[in-house]
Amino acid sequence: MERGFDNFDKHIENMKYFGFDPLVAINRFLSDTDAELEMLLSHCKSQKISAAINESWASGGEGADCRDNNENAWSAKYSLG
């Protein structure tokens, strides 16, 4: 998974170049381990970007509402109505 961070970081760099402050919704699947998710969340934190886990694959629409995972950071950037 760490090999993909260079590509991920380039996408983040490009978004910031164009004036966006990215928010990352991590799509959780049954095969994802807690260690993998923590690695990705830690990497996002090290890049100073907000991230939250989205569980819509397993839970449908209710799982897609990941605002509770990072409500303050997300609502400060976007209207979550």
Secondary structure, 3 states (H helix, E strand, C coil): CHHHHHHHHHHHHHHHHCCCCCEEEEECCCCCCHHHHHHHHHHHHHCCCEEEEECHHHHCHHHHCCHHHCHHHHHHHCCCC
